[in-house]
């Protein structure tokens, strides 16, 4: 058993394919991997045995380079979560049967928090059941930038760059009218406010709403916003830009309540999925591909239940 399987999971990002490119490049050069497979649609594809032969698909430096620059998830993705192996072993046993059939020794799962949970559960199941010839490693990917153990999650920088440019355009648009107005822009981030914070600072937003500072008291939050808007309105400011992380609250409802309270026209924009699939930055491409290569190195050294990370300037 010297074959390697790689899969992608969770939401796509601009740089997730660069990690696959790094995996394939390093695996080919390692001399320790016979065949490189890609699972279509994450762990669901593993359970369905939907595999691609990446050694044949990516058989030239040109193809690998093209993949590195391609956004979204070339292998497809899923939102499937493995359950508790103590309550239901069926998925885990089936995965190991499939690994045996295809002589898969190494498994790399690229994704965010749920994907790293899969890495942890599968690794622990192998250890607790005496499976010593299967090694599992995770490679980070999330625009939320909220994975423990790494300062940088590939995908975050590309999303932040896209949004910073978008906010700059919005800010210019908002200032062409004499009439006062408030604009709320809702960005992704779920329970993490990195995107909202970074892009809000870069765009000069008057208010930045992030989950880390939101204690669930929405009336208090909106009262503070209303006071801020009225204060700046009294000073003659024409426009008020609010960046809202999705984990804080729904922007359309917030806009209606603010307009009723202030008398200032308030509009909301929810950017949605467009913010995570743009062109990757150079930094994201390099970090992502390097993390893919390091994941292969870890596996070939006998490591398992590990996640590749970048901390304090070191991988």
C-alpha positions as CSV (number, residue, x, y, z in Angstrom):
1,X,0.0,0.0,0.0
2,X,1.8,3.1,-1.3
3,X,-1.1,5.0,-2.9
4,X,-2.2,8.5,-1.9
5,X,-5.7,10.0,-1.9
6,X,-6.5,13.7,-1.7
7,X,-10.0,15.3,-1.3
8,X,-11.4,18.8,-0.9
9,X,-14.3,19.7,1.4
10,X,-16.4,22.6,2.6
11,X,-16.8,25.9,0.7
12,X,-14.6,26.5,-2.3
13,X,-11.9,29.2,-2.2
14,X,-9.6,30.9,-4.6
15,X,-6.6,28.8,-3.5
16,X,-7.9,25.3,-2.6
17,X,-6.7,23.9,-6.0
18,X,-3.2,25.1,-5.3
19,X,-3.0,22.7,-2.4
20,X,-3.9,19.8,-4.7
21,X,-1.2,21.0,-7.1
22,X,1.3,21.0,-4.2
23,X,0.2,17.5,-3.2
24,X,0.7,16.1,-6.7
25,X,4.0,17.8,-7.3
26,X,5.5,16.6,-4.0
27,X,4.1,13.1,-4.2
28,X,5.6,12.6,-7.7
29,X,9.0,13.8,-6.6
30,X,9.0,11.9,-3.3
31,X,9.5,8.4,-4.8
32,X,7.4,7.1,-1.9
33,X,4.0,7.2,-3.7
34,X,2.9,4.8,-6.4
35,X,-0.4,6.3,-7.5
36,X,-2.1,9.6,-6.7
37,X,-5.9,9.7,-6.6
38,X,-8.4,12.5,-6.1
39,X,-11.8,11.8,-4.5
40,X,-14.7,13.6,-6.2
41,X,-16.9,15.5,-3.7
42,X,-14.9,15.0,-0.6
43,X,-15.5,12.3,1.9
44,X,-18.8,11.5,0.1
45,X,-16.7,10.7,-3.0
46,X,-14.4,8.5,-0.8
47,X,-17.4,6.5,0.4
48,X,-18.8,6.2,-3.2
49,X,-15.3,5.3,-4.6
50,X,-15.5,8.2,-7.1
51,X,-11.8,8.5,-7.7
52,X,-9.7,10.3,-10.4
53,X,-6.2,9.3,-11.3
54,X,-4.4,12.6,-10.8
55,X,-1.1,11.2,-12.0
56,X,-2.7,10.9,-15.4
57,X,-4.8,14.1,-15.2
58,X,-1.9,16.2,-14.1
59,X,0.9,14.7,-16.1
60,X,2.8,17.8,-16.9
61,X,4.2,20.9,-15.1
62,X,1.9,23.1,-17.3
63,X,-1.2,21.3,-16.1
64,X,-0.2,21.5,-12.5
65,X,0.6,25.2,-12.9
66,X,-2.8,25.9,-14.5
67,X,-4.5,24.1,-11.6
68,X,-2.6,26.2,-9.1
69,X,-4.1,29.3,-10.6
70,X,-7.6,28.1,-10.9
71,X,-10.2,29.1,-8.3
72,X,-13.0,27.0,-6.7
73,X,-12.7,23.3,-6.1
74,X,-11.6,21.2,-9.1
75,X,-12.3,17.9,-7.3
76,X,-15.7,19.0,-6.1
77,X,-16.7,19.3,-2.4
78,X,-19.2,18.2,0.2
79,X,-20.6,19.1,3.6
80,X,-20.7,15.5,4.9
81,X,-19.6,15.1,8.5
82,X,-18.5,11.7,9.9
83,X,-20.4,10.8,13.0
84,X,-19.1,9.6,16.4
85,X,-17.2,6.4,15.7
86,X,-18.3,5.1,19.2
87,X,-21.9,5.3,18.1
88,X,-21.7,4.3,14.4
89,X,-18.6,2.6,12.9
90,X,-20.2,1.9,9.5
91,X,-18.6,4.9,7.6
92,X,-15.2,4.3,9.2
93,X,-15.2,0.6,8.4
94,X,-16.3,1.3,4.8
95,X,-13.6,3.9,4.3
96,X,-10.9,1.5,5.5
97,X,-12.3,-1.3,3.2
98,X,-12.1,1.1,0.3
99,X,-8.6,2.2,1.2
100,X,-7.6,-1.5,1.2
101,X,-9.2,-2.1,-2.2
102,X,-7.3,0.7,-3.7
103,X,-4.1,0.2,-1.7
104,X,-4.4,3.7,-0.2
105,X,-1.9,4.3,2.6
106,X,-2.0,8.1,2.6
107,X,-5.0,10.4,2.8
108,X,-5.0,14.2,2.7
109,X,-8.2,16.1,3.4
110,X,-8.2,19.8,2.5
111,X,-10.8,22.0,4.2
112,X,-11.9,24.0,7.2
113,X,-13.0,23.1,10.7
114,X,-15.4,20.3,9.7
115,X,-12.8,18.7,7.5
116,X,-10.2,18.8,10.2
117,X,-12.7,17.1,12.5
118,X,-12.9,14.3,9.8
119,X,-9.1,14.0,9.9
120,X,-9.2,13.7,13.7
121,X,-12.0,11.2,13.8
122,X,-10.6,8.9,11.1
123,X,-7.1,9.0,12.6
124,X,-8.3,8.2,16.0
125,X,-10.4,5.4,14.7
126,X,-7.4,3.9,13.0
127,X,-5.3,4.1,16.2
128,X,-8.0,2.7,18.5
129,X,-8.5,-0.3,16.1
130,X,-4.9,-1.1,15.5
131,X,-4.7,0.1,11.9
132,X,-1.1,1.0,11.6
133,X,-0.7,1.4,7.8
134,X,-3.1,4.2,7.1
135,X,-2.0,7.8,7.7
136,X,-4.2,10.9,7.6
137,X,-3.2,14.6,7.5
138,X,-5.2,17.8,7.0
139,X,-4.4,20.8,5.0
140,X,-6.1,24.1,5.9
141,X,-8.5,26.0,3.6
142,X,-11.0,28.6,4.7
143,X,-11.8,32.2,3.8
144,X,-12.9,32.6,7.5
145,X,-9.2,32.3,8.7
146,X,-10.4,30.6,11.9
147,X,-8.5,27.3,12.0
148,X,-6.6,26.8,15.2
149,X,-2.8,26.2,14.8
150,X,-2.2,28.3,11.8
151,X,-1.8,32.1,11.3
152,X,-2.8,31.9,7.7
153,X,-5.6,29.8,6.0
154,X,-5.3,29.8,2.2
155,X,-8.3,31.4,0.7
156,X,-8.6,34.2,3.3
157,X,-6.2,36.6,1.7
158,X,-7.8,36.2,-1.7
159,X,-11.3,36.8,-0.4
160,X,-10.0,39.9,1.6
161,X,-8.4,41.3,-1.5
162,X,-11.5,40.9,-3.6
163,X,-13.7,42.5,-0.9
164,X,-11.3,45.4,-0.2
165,X,-11.5,46.3,-3.9
166,X,-15.3,45.9,-3.9
167,X,-15.6,48.2,-0.8
168,X,-13.4,50.8,-2.5
169,X,-15.8,50.9,-5.4
170,X,-18.9,51.0,-3.1
171,X,-17.3,53.8,-1.1
172,X,-16.8,55.9,-4.2
173,X,-20.3,55.2,-5.4
174,X,-21.8,56.3,-2.1
175,X,-20.2,59.7,-2.1
176,X,-21.5,61.0,-5.4
177,X,-24.9,62.1,-4.0
178,X,-25.7,65.0,-1.8
179,X,-28.4,63.0,0.0
180,X,-27.3,61.4,3.2
181,X,-27.3,57.6,3.2
182,X,-26.2,54.5,5.2
183,X,-24.9,51.4,3.4
184,X,-24.6,48.0,5.2
185,X,-22.4,45.4,3.5
186,X,-22.7,41.9,4.8
187,X,-19.7,39.6,4.3
188,X,-18.9,36.0,5.1
189,X,-17.2,34.8,8.2
190,X,-19.9,32.9,10.1
191,X,-18.4,32.9,13.7
192,X,-15.2,34.7,12.8
193,X,-14.8,38.3,11.9
194,X,-11.4,38.4,10.2
195,X,-12.8,39.3,6.8
196,X,-15.1,42.0,8.1
197,X,-12.3,43.5,10.3
198,X,-9.6,43.5,7.7
199,X,-11.7,44.8,4.9
200,X,-13.5,47.3,7.1
201,X,-10.2,48.8,8.2
202,X,-8.9,48.8,4.6
203,X,-12.0,50.6,3.3
204,X,-12.3,53.1,6.2
205,X,-15.8,51.9,7.3
206,X,-17.4,53.9,10.1
207,X,-18.5,50.7,11.9
208,X,-17.4,47.1,11.7
209,X,-19.6,44.4,13.2
210,X,-17.8,41.1,14.1
211,X,-19.1,38.1,16.0
212,X,-16.2,38.2,18.5
213,X,-17.6,41.6,19.9
214,X,-21.3,40.7,19.5
215,X,-22.8,39.3,22.7
216,X,-26.2,38.4,21.3
217,X,-27.8,41.7,22.4
218,X,-29.0,42.9,19.0
219,X,-31.1,45.9,20.3
220,X,-28.0,47.2,22.1
221,X,-25.9,46.8,19.0
222,X,-28.4,48.6,16.8
223,X,-28.9,51.4,19.3
224,X,-25.1,52.0,19.3
225,X,-25.2,52.1,15.5
226,X,-28.1,54.5,15.4
227,X,-26.2,56.9,17.9
228,X,-23.1,56.7,15.8
229,X,-25.0,57.5,12.6
230,X,-26.9,60.4,14.1
231,X,-23.7,61.8,15.7
232,X,-21.9,61.8,12.3
233,X,-25.0,63.1,10.6
234,X,-25.0,66.1,12.9
235,X,-21.4,66.8,12.0
236,X,-22.3,66.9,8.3
237,X,-21.1,63.5,7.2
238,X,-23.1,62.4,4.1
239,X,-22.5,58.7,4.1
240,X,-22.0,56.0,6.7
241,X,-20.5,52.6,5.7
242,X,-21.1,49.6,8.0
243,X,-19.4,46.2,7.4
244,X,-21.4,43.4,8.9
245,X,-20.0,39.9,9.4
246,X,-22.8,37.3,8.6
247,X,-22.6,35.8,12.1
248,X,-23.8,39.1,13.7
249,X,-27.2,39.4,12.1
250,X,-29.3,39.8,8.9
251,X,-28.5,43.0,7.2
252,X,-31.8,43.7,5.5
253,X,-33.7,43.7,8.7
254,X,-31.1,45.8,10.3
255,X,-31.2,48.3,7.5
256,X,-35.0,48.8,7.9
257,X,-34.8,49.4,11.6
258,X,-31.9,51.8,11.2
259,X,-33.8,53.8,8.6
260,X,-36.9,54.0,10.7
261,X,-34.9,55.2,13.7
262,X,-32.6,57.8,11.9
263,X,-34.7,58.9,9.0
264,X,-31.6,58.3,6.8
265,X,-32.0,56.2,3.7
266,X,-30.3,52.8,4.5
267,X,-29.6,50.0,2.1
268,X,-28.0,46.6,2.5
269,X,-25.9,44.5,0.2
270,X,-25.2,40.9,0.9
271,X,-22.2,39.8,-1.3
272,X,-22.7,36.1,-0.9
273,X,-20.7,33.4,-2.6
274,X,-19.0,35.8,-5.1
275,X,-16.4,36.7,-2.5
276,X,-14.8,33.3,-2.2
277,X,-14.2,32.2,-5.8
278,X,-12.1,35.0,-7.3
279,X,-8.6,34.9,-8.6
280,X,-6.1,33.7,-5.9
281,X,-3.4,36.1,-4.7
282,X,0.2,35.2,-5.2
283,X,0.6,34.7,-1.4
284,X,-2.4,32.3,-1.2
285,X,-1.1,30.3,-4.2
286,X,2.3,29.9,-2.7
287,X,1.1,29.1,0.8
288,X,-1.5,26.7,-0.4
289,X,0.8,24.8,-2.7
290,X,3.5,24.6,0.0
291,X,1.0,23.3,2.6
292,X,0.0,20.6,0.1
293,X,3.6,19.6,-0.3
294,X,4.3,19.6,3.4
295,X,1.2,17.4,4.0
296,X,2.8,14.8,1.7
297,X,6.1,15.1,3.6
298,X,4.4,14.5,6.9
299,X,2.6,11.4,5.6
300,X,5.7,9.9,4.1
301,X,7.5,10.4,7.4
302,X,4.9,8.4,9.2
303,X,2.9,11.2,10.7
304,X,-0.8,11.0,11.2
305,X,-3.7,13.0,12.7
306,X,-1.8,16.2,12.0
307,X,-2.7,19.5,10.3
308,X,-0.2,21.6,8.3
309,X,0.1,25.1,9.6
310,X,2.0,28.4,9.2
311,X,2.8,30.1,12.5
312,X,5.2,33.0,13.3
313,X,6.7,32.8,9.9
314,X,7.4,29.1,9.9
315,X,5.5,26.1,8.4
